[in-house]
Amino acid sequence: MSLSKKQMLELYRWLLLDRLLDLKANELFRMGKLMSMYHSALGQEAVDMGASYALKDGDAFLPSHRGKGIYIMRGIDLKFFMAGMFGKKEGLGQGRIPVGSHMCGDPSIGLVPIQGAIGSPFTAGVGAALAFKLQHKPNACLSFLGDGGSSRGDVHEGMNLAGVLHLPLVIILINNGWSLSVRSEYAIPVEHISARAAGYGFPGVTIDGRDVLKVYEAVSKALEKARKGGGPTLIEAMVDRWTAHSANDPDIYRTDEEREEARKIDPIHEYEKVLEDKNILDEEKREEIRSEISAQIEEAVAYADSCTEPGYEELVYGVYKEAG
Ligand SMILES: Cc1ncc(C[n+]2csc(CCOP(=O)(O)OP(=O)(O)O)c2C)c(N)n1
């Protein structure tokens, strides 16, 4: 499962794209360019990118409401995605998705759509895994889930079914210690959520979600096992929530010390140190990659700006209308 130097550098590009895209989205939100809200994944890049990097073509994946970079890594065009975040007609979601680009599916790349009710989409990921099993396909589904979402009834039912049917499902449970303003300890009676896996009859592990190589390795192994008929695995990845819950959350329930503490470890800086030690990255290369990605993002923003607002017909197309 070890990565070549080329792959390690490629993974770094993805981490940086995820970070720079997130910073830009926060800025665009404040400028009033995005649709209703924005959930940042700052500080969570290692888990989103490290886990997604372990996916293979043919696998399915169900991102969380934060994981924007995953869409791009798995093949959604950045301009199309950005136009979706702007709520434009030409973008992903065609302006009909209240939180912008995510919450859209694309079967051609295995993207299982999420929706607004936290935890509920989990069962769709279980469905994708069930489909692989019924069709005898050598693929697995990677489902991202939060600590808060993990207590929803749908999630327990889905986990149970995955255990009973031994489905090719890998759950990457991102534990950032908070569910909006509720601390995990307040709502979850076990120290590690990975312990719950025993109750569903499959293994559960807890890892450092800020270490991209550890995440990649754990998810690769679990996906490989699932693809070969070895059943589900629950991987709890511990991370820090750098920002408020969303861009319109005043974050008044945390102290300044807690906010500062959450940002103590930067997963991207940690990975840069690993790459520098292995002579894969230096200052010059780092700047080169950063400016390439920034240019790509600016191009996507300019494109999204130039796209059209959806009209009434487009907004109501495909939307349920009560008869009478
Ligand atoms: C059923 C439901 N309840 C409440 C919400 C509002 N809400 C959106 S995200 C969120 C927090 C979810 O916490 P977690 O699953 O830990 O993910 P995180 O936001 O921390 O990444 C809440 C309460 C919702 N979308 N759906």
PDBQT file of the ligand as one rigid body, heavy atoms in Angstrom, charges set to zero:
ROOT
HETATM    1  C1  LIG A 401     -31.223  15.574  10.995  1.00  0.00    +0.000 C 
HETATM    2  C2  LIG A 401     -30.464  16.868  11.073  1.00  0.00    +0.000 A 
HETATM    3  N1  LIG A 401     -30.344  17.510  12.251  1.00  0.00    +0.000 NA
HETATM    4  C3  LIG A 401     -29.654  18.664  12.312  1.00  0.00    +0.000 A 
HETATM    5  C4  LIG A 401     -29.087  19.190  11.184  1.00  0.00    +0.000 A 
HETATM    6  C5  LIG A 401     -28.280  20.473  11.271  1.00  0.00    +0.000 C 
HETATM    7  N2  LIG A 401     -26.856  20.141  11.171  1.00  0.00    +0.000 N 
HETATM    8  C6  LIG A 401     -26.190  20.213   9.999  1.00  0.00    +0.000 A 
HETATM    9  S1  LIG A 401     -24.618  19.700  10.138  1.00  0.00    +0.000 SA
HETATM   10  C7  LIG A 401     -24.818  19.369  11.775  1.00  0.00    +0.000 A 
HETATM   11  C8  LIG A 401     -23.669  18.849  12.615  1.00  0.00    +0.000 C 
HETATM   12  C9  LIG A 401     -23.289  17.483  12.202  1.00  0.00    +0.000 C 
HETATM   13  O1  LIG A 401     -22.216  17.066  13.014  1.00  0.00    +0.000 OA
HETATM   14  P1  LIG A 401     -21.251  15.947  12.529  1.00  0.00    +0.000 P 
HETATM   15  O2  LIG A 401     -22.017  14.833  11.926  1.00  0.00    +0.000 OA
HETATM   16  O3  LIG A 401     -20.347  15.634  13.663  1.00  0.00    +0.000 OA
HETATM   17  O4  LIG A 401     -20.440  16.630  11.336  1.00  0.00    +0.000 OA
HETATM   18  P2  LIG A 401     -19.595  17.993  11.381  1.00  0.00    +0.000 P 
HETATM   19  O5  LIG A 401     -20.547  19.092  11.003  1.00  0.00    +0.000 OA
HETATM   20  O6  LIG A 401     -19.023  18.139  12.720  1.00  0.00    +0.000 OA
HETATM   21  O7  LIG A 401     -18.564  17.793  10.325  1.00  0.00    +0.000 OA
HETATM   22  C10 LIG A 401     -26.095  19.666  12.209  1.00  0.00    +0.000 A 
HETATM   23  C11 LIG A 401     -26.584  19.508  13.601  1.00  0.00    +0.000 C 
HETATM   24  C12 LIG A 401     -29.241  18.496   9.961  1.00  0.00    +0.000 A 
HETATM   25  N3  LIG A 401     -28.703  18.947   8.827  1.00  0.00    +0.000 N 
HETATM   26  N4  LIG A 401     -29.922  17.338   9.924  1.00  0.00    +0.000 NA
ENDROOT
TORSDOF 0
